[in-house]
Amino acid sequence: MSETNPVTMASPTTARILVGEADPDVRREIRDALSRSGYDVIAEASSGRQLVDLSRRLQPDLTIVDVDLSESSGVDAASAVLAEDISPVVLMADPATDAAFASRKLKVTGFLVKPVSATALIPVVELALARYADIRALRERVAELEDALETRKLVERAKGILMDLHGLSEADAFRRMRKTSMDNRKTMREVAEAILLSHDLQLGSEAI
C-alpha cells in the first residue's frame, strides 16, 4: 500500500471497521491509516471464511474486503456480509481484475484499486459510511410510513365497528377511541387492535 501525505480528515471514533486482506503488511498499513484518521479497526481477516465469521460475531460498521482471499473469495465473503445486511462493504482489487464489475453487481458502497494509498482510502471509507447512514435513514422512514399506514387502516376498521355497534358518528367513534387511548395510556393502534380482537372473539363465540 503506497502512501503519500498523511491524512488528517476527522472521522467518527465510533466507526468500527473489519479488514479482510491476505497480505499482513497491507493489513497493517490499512489498519494504521484508519487508526490515524480516528477509526477503530476491530479485527482483521486473512480468509473469506474468517471474514464472514468475524463480521457475524462483531457486527462492524464497515467491512473492507480484498477480492483475493482464500477459503472463500473476497467477492463471496462480501456477498455474504451484504446479504445478511451486517454492514456496508468497500471492495479492494488489483487493476487487472474484473472486480469493478463484481462491485457493481454486489452493490458495494465503495471500491478501491490496489495498491491503496491513505489519501484514497479515507475518503472512500467516509463516503461509504455516509451512504449507508442515508440508506438506513431511508429504510427507517419507509418503515415508519408503512407503520403509519397500517395503523390508519386498523383505526378505520375499529371506527367502523364502533359506529355499527353503538350507532356512533365517525367523529364520535374516533373521539371514543382517542379518550380510551389517553385514559389507558395506549396508542391508537393498540386501542384499535383491542377493539378488533374483541369483535372477532364476539363473532367467534356467536358462531359456536
Contacts in CASP RR format, 6 or more apart in sequence:
PFRMAT RR
TARGET T0000
AUTHOR 0000-0000-0000
METHOD contacts of the structure
MODEL  1
MSETNPVTMASPTTARILVGEADPDVRREIRDALSRSGYDVIAEASSGRQ
LVDLSRRLQPDLTIVDVDLSESSGVDAASAVLAEDISPVVLMADPATDAA
FASRKLKVTGFLVKPVSATALIPVVELALARYADIRALRERVAELEDALE
TRKLVERAKGILMDLHGLSEADAFRRMRKTSMDNRKTMREVAEAILLSHD
LQLGSEAI
1 25 0 8 1.000
1 26 0 8 1.000
1 29 0 8 1.000
1 30 0 8 1.000
1 33 0 8 1.000
1 114 0 8 1.000
1 115 0 8 1.000
1 116 0 8 1.000
1 117 0 8 1.000
1 118 0 8 1.000
2 115 0 8 1.000
2 116 0 8 1.000
2 117 0 8 1.000
3 29 0 8 1.000
3 33 0 8 1.000
3 117 0 8 1.000
3 118 0 8 1.000
3 119 0 8 1.000
4 117 0 8 1.000
4 118 0 8 1.000
4 119 0 8 1.000
5 119 0 8 1.000
6 36 0 8 1.000
6 118 0 8 1.000
7 33 0 8 1.000
7 36 0 8 1.000
7 37 0 8 1.000
7 118 0 8 1.000
7 119 0 8 1.000
7 121 0 8 1.000
7 122 0 8 1.000
8 36 0 8 1.000
8 37 0 8 1.000
9 37 0 8 1.000
9 122 0 8 1.000
9 123 0 8 1.000
9 126 0 8 1.000
10 37 0 8 1.000
10 38 0 8 1.000
11 37 0 8 1.000
11 38 0 8 1.000
11 39 0 8 1.000
11 122 0 8 1.000
11 125 0 8 1.000
11 126 0 8 1.000
12 38 0 8 1.000
12 39 0 8 1.000
12 129 0 8 1.000
13 38 0 8 1.000
13 39 0 8 1.000
13 40 0 8 1.000
14 40 0 8 1.000
14 61 0 8 1.000
15 38 0 8 1.000
15 39 0 8 1.000
15 40 0 8 1.000
15 61 0 8 1.000
15 62 0 8 1.000
15 125 0 8 1.000
15 129 0 8 1.000
16 39 0 8 1.000
16 40 0 8 1.000
16 42 0 8 1.000
16 58 0 8 1.000
16 60 0 8 1.000
16 61 0 8 1.000
16 62 0 8 1.000
17 34 0 8 1.000
17 39 0 8 1.000
17 40 0 8 1.000
17 41 0 8 1.000
17 42 0 8 1.000
17 60 0 8 1.000
17 61 0 8 1.000
17 62 0 8 1.000
17 63 0 8 1.000
17 64 0 8 1.000
17 125 0 8 1.000
18 41 0 8 1.000
18 42 0 8 1.000
18 43 0 8 1.000
18 44 0 8 1.000
18 45 0 8 1.000
18 51 0 8 1.000
18 54 0 8 1.000
18 55 0 8 1.000
18 58 0 8 1.000
18 60 0 8 1.000
18 62 0 8 1.000
18 63 0 8 1.000
18 64 0 8 1.000
18 87 0 8 1.000
19 27 0 8 1.000
19 30 0 8 1.000
19 31 0 8 1.000
19 34 0 8 1.000
19 41 0 8 1.000
19 43 0 8 1.000
19 44 0 8 1.000
19 45 0 8 1.000
19 63 0 8 1.000
19 64 0 8 1.000
20 27 0 8 1.000
20 44 0 8 1.000
20 45 0 8 1.000
20 46 0 8 1.000
20 48 0 8 1.000
20 51 0 8 1.000
20 63 0 8 1.000
20 64 0 8 1.000
20 65 0 8 1.000
20 66 0 8 1.000
20 69 0 8 1.000
20 74 0 8 1.000
20 77 0 8 1.000
21 27 0 8 1.000
21 30 0 8 1.000
21 44 0 8 1.000
21 45 0 8 1.000
21 46 0 8 1.000
21 64 0 8 1.000
21 66 0 8 1.000
21 69 0 8 1.000
21 92 0 8 1.000
22 46 0 8 1.000
22 47 0 8 1.000
22 66 0 8 1.000
22 68 0 8 1.000
22 69 0 8 1.000
22 70 0 8 1.000
24 46 0 8 1.000
26 66 0 8 1.000
26 114 0 8 1.000
26 115 0 8 1.000
26 116 0 8 1.000
27 44 0 8 1.000
27 46 0 8 1.000
30 41 0 8 1.000
30 64 0 8 1.000
30 116 0 8 1.000
30 121 0 8 1.000
31 41 0 8 1.000
31 44 0 8 1.000
33 118 0 8 1.000
33 121 0 8 1.000
33 122 0 8 1.000
34 41 0 8 1.000
34 121 0 8 1.000
34 122 0 8 1.000
34 125 0 8 1.000
35 41 0 8 1.000
36 118 0 8 1.000
37 118 0 8 1.000
37 122 0 8 1.000
37 125 0 8 1.000
39 125 0 8 1.000
42 58 0 8 1.000
42 60 0 8 1.000
43 54 0 8 1.000
43 58 0 8 1.000
43 60 0 8 1.000
45 51 0 8 1.000
45 54 0 8 1.000
45 69 0 8 1.000
46 69 0 8 1.000
46 70 0 8 1.000
47 69 0 8 1.000
47 70 0 8 1.000
47 71 0 8 1.000
47 72 0 8 1.000
48 65 0 8 1.000
48 69 0 8 1.000
48 70 0 8 1.000
48 71 0 8 1.000
48 72 0 8 1.000
48 73 0 8 1.000
48 74 0 8 1.000
48 76 0 8 1.000
48 77 0 8 1.000
49 71 0 8 1.000
49 72 0 8 1.000
49 77 0 8 1.000
50 71 0 8 1.000
51 63 0 8 1.000
51 65 0 8 1.000
51 69 0 8 1.000
51 72 0 8 1.000
51 74 0 8 1.000
51 77 0 8 1.000
51 81 0 8 1.000
52 72 0 8 1.000
52 77 0 8 1.000
52 80 0 8 1.000
52 81 0 8 1.000
54 60 0 8 1.000
55 63 0 8 1.000
55 80 0 8 1.000
55 81 0 8 1.000
55 86 0 8 1.000
55 87 0 8 1.000
56 84 0 8 1.000
56 86 0 8 1.000
59 86 0 8 1.000
59 87 0 8 1.000
60 86 0 8 1.000
60 87 0 8 1.000
61 87 0 8 1.000
61 129 0 8 1.000
62 87 0 8 1.000
62 88 0 8 1.000
62 89 0 8 1.000
62 90 0 8 1.000
62 125 0 8 1.000
62 128 0 8 1.000
62 129 0 8 1.000
62 132 0 8 1.000
63 78 0 8 1.000
63 81 0 8 1.000
63 86 0 8 1.000
63 87 0 8 1.000
63 88 0 8 1.000
63 89 0 8 1.000
63 90 0 8 1.000
64 89 0 8 1.000
64 90 0 8 1.000
64 92 0 8 1.000
64 112 0 8 1.000
64 125 0 8 1.000
65 74 0 8 1.000
65 77 0 8 1.000
65 78 0 8 1.000
65 81 0 8 1.000
65 89 0 8 1.000
65 90 0 8 1.000
65 91 0 8 1.000
65 92 0 8 1.000
66 74 0 8 1.000
66 91 0 8 1.000
66 92 0 8 1.000
66 93 0 8 1.000
66 114 0 8 1.000
67 73 0 8 1.000
67 74 0 8 1.000
67 75 0 8 1.000
67 91 0 8 1.000
67 92 0 8 1.000
67 93 0 8 1.000
67 97 0 8 1.000
67 99 0 8 1.000
67 102 0 8 1.000
68 74 0 8 1.000
68 93 0 8 1.000
68 94 0 8 1.000
68 97 0 8 1.000
69 77 0 8 1.000
72 80 0 8 1.000
74 91 0 8 1.000
75 91 0 8 1.000
75 99 0 8 1.000
75 102 0 8 1.000
75 106 0 8 1.000
78 89 0 8 1.000
78 91 0 8 1.000
78 106 0 8 1.000
78 108 0 8 1.000
79 106 0 8 1.000
81 87 0 8 1.000
81 89 0 8 1.000
82 89 0 8 1.000
82 106 0 8 1.000
82 107 0 8 1.000
82 108 0 8 1.000
87 132 0 8 1.000
88 108 0 8 1.000
88 109 0 8 1.000
88 110 0 8 1.000
88 128 0 8 1.000
88 129 0 8 1.000
88 131 0 8 1.000
88 132 0 8 1.000
89 106 0 8 1.000
89 108 0 8 1.000
89 109 0 8 1.000
89 110 0 8 1.000
89 128 0 8 1.000
90 108 0 8 1.000
90 109 0 8 1.000
90 110 0 8 1.000
90 111 0 8 1.000
90 112 0 8 1.000
90 124 0 8 1.000
90 125 0 8 1.000
90 128 0 8 1.000
91 99 0 8 1.000
91 102 0 8 1.000
91 103 0 8 1.000
91 106 0 8 1.000
91 108 0 8 1.000
91 110 0 8 1.000
91 111 0 8 1.000
91 112 0 8 1.000
92 111 0 8 1.000
92 112 0 8 1.000
92 113 0 8 1.000
92 114 0 8 1.000
92 116 0 8 1.000
93 99 0 8 1.000
93 100 0 8 1.000
93 103 0 8 1.000
93 111 0 8 1.000
93 112 0 8 1.000
93 113 0 8 1.000
93 114 0 8 1.000
94 113 0 8 1.000
94 114 0 8 1.000
95 113 0 8 1.000
95 114 0 8 1.000
99 111 0 8 1.000
100 111 0 8 1.000
103 110 0 8 1.000
103 111 0 8 1.000
109 127 0 8 1.000
109 128 0 8 1.000
109 131 0 8 1.000
109 132 0 8 1.000
110 124 0 8 1.000
110 127 0 8 1.000
110 128 0 8 1.000
111 124 0 8 1.000
112 120 0 8 1.000
112 121 0 8 1.000
112 124 0 8 1.000
150 189 0 8 1.000
151 187 0 8 1.000
151 188 0 8 1.000
151 189 0 8 1.000
151 192 0 8 1.000
154 189 0 8 1.000
154 192 0 8 1.000
154 193 0 8 1.000
154 196 0 8 1.000
155 174 0 8 1.000
155 177 0 8 1.000
155 188 0 8 1.000
155 189 0 8 1.000
155 192 0 8 1.000
157 192 0 8 1.000
157 196 0 8 1.000
158 173 0 8 1.000
158 177 0 8 1.000
158 191 0 8 1.000
158 192 0 8 1.000
158 193 0 8 1.000
158 195 0 8 1.000
158 196 0 8 1.000
159 170 0 8 1.000
159 173 0 8 1.000
159 174 0 8 1.000
159 177 0 8 1.000
160 170 0 8 1.000
160 173 0 8 1.000
161 195 0 8 1.000
161 196 0 8 1.000
161 199 0 8 1.000
162 168 0 8 1.000
162 173 0 8 1.000
162 176 0 8 1.000
162 177 0 8 1.000
162 195 0 8 1.000
163 169 0 8 1.000
163 170 0 8 1.000
163 173 0 8 1.000
165 199 0 8 1.000
166 173 0 8 1.000
168 176 0 8 1.000
177 188 0 8 1.000
177 191 0 8 1.000
177 192 0 8 1.000
177 195 0 8 1.000
178 188 0 8 1.000
180 186 0 8 1.000
180 191 0 8 1.000
181 187 0 8 1.000
181 188 0 8 1.000
181 190 0 8 1.000
181 191 0 8 1.000
184 191 0 8 1.000
186 194 0 8 1.000
END
